[in-house]
Amino acid sequence: MDNNIFVPGFKIHFIGIGGISMSALARILLGDGCIVTGSDMRASHITARLEEAGAKITIGHSADNITDQNLVVYTSAVKEDNPEYIRAKELGIPLAERAELLGAIMKRYEVPFAISGTHGKTSTTGMLSQIFLSAGKNPTVTIGGELDSIGGNLRVGGKEIFIAEACEYHRSFLKFSPKISLILNIEEDHLDYYKDIDDIISAFHDLALLTPPDGFVIANIDDKNVQKALCNVDKNIVTFAVNSDADYTARNITPDKLGFCAYDVYKKGSLLTHISLSVPGVHNVYDSLAAFAAADVSGIDVAIIDNALHQYVGVHRRFEKKGYYNNAVFVDDYAHHPSEIRATLTAASKMGFNRVFCVFQPHTYTRTKALFNDFVSVLTQSRFNIIVTDIYAAREKDTGLVSAKELSDAIINSIYIKTFDEIETYLKENVAEGDMVITMGAGDVYKIGENVINSERSQNGYGVY
């Protein structure tokens, strides 16, 4: 795709414009003077902001939305039976998948970053963005969440630095043009597309091969699958690790009573600096070390990196404190893969709460089925009070493959509650001062905590964590 086509007056339509990534791309092109239209199944604060910026938004997908556009953009979740997709083909309007458009936009920038991995992409993208902002740079940022320091999921900056979260689903990130790629970890996921872990590893291998001669691949060599992905990759590889010798290593990791970790950074075996984080969990040590390495090879002063990582307090829906009910603290977290769940619940276990309730909403039937035993293991091992609600279908349809009730029945200390209303009632009747409630999942489970909190906001909270 020619990135010079996006000029004032260029007409572009987004199918599913309310998504985090799609909305960011739409706002970039609005800034170029393009005429942007889009559709989504429901209105949201994201679509409202797009309308304020000049986009014409239609709620619901209809062939009537496609008229004389120059380009129609869709996501991998859009099927070929979508009426707008069909109409665009009928009219001969060029179609482009979201990642292809993002890759074209990325080519405009001198130093594009692609942050990839099964877990931690959003947090690492947020951390790296915070560092560059603290250094007085003017990055353009697209992130798969909402970051207060950039006012949402997008920051439009100058043409030097582009920091983008890079998703592996459908090998989307292979349409990007990164100069610096971060590979945080590789595990089984998106098994509705990939056939097995080796297939996933091959995608990350191909991402590493996209790196230009003057670029870098920054990789976590504690992860055996990342090591495999780097085999026969003749690029500038910079490594980071906690448990292995690497170019950048975190040592002397010390969590405080709130789960916030401090650690020493060693560069090629020599002590470089000390980092103190303001987000909980050892998994954030990995994310911050990756961001540190990326910033250091980019020439950012170490003192600036230290301060920025300490100031970083997280992205919305990543262990985000929502409020209180009955003096119990409510937290929301986007975790929807067993490893992410383990990291979040491990962090919660170190915070000293009397009891922890975890309301888990599985995300997609294929993921729940493929990783069923892993979900059972991690949720049982937590020894918390687990509430499982119905699977969030996302792009899928319920074919009877698996159910939330089956999952709950297999988890010790778990109960299945079908509706959000019933869960809200259960929490109101059971949580007390000194407890923590975590709503967990990539769907709309966060609404449960918000509804409970809004029903009776406590004036005297348990305290900060």
Helices and strands as residue ranges (DSSP letters): G 3-5, E 11-15, H 20-31, E 35-40, H 45-53, E 56-59, G 63-65, E 71-74, H 83-91, E 95-97, H 98-106, E 111-116, H 121-134, E 140-147, G 148-150, E 152-155, E 161-165, G 169-175, E 180-183, H 197-209, E 216-220, H 224-229, E 237-241, E 248-255, E 260-267, E 270-280, H 283-297, H 302-311, E 320-325, E 328-333, H 338-349, E 355-360, H 365-370, H 372-381, E 385-388, H 404-410, E 414-416, H 420-430, E 435-440, H 446-455
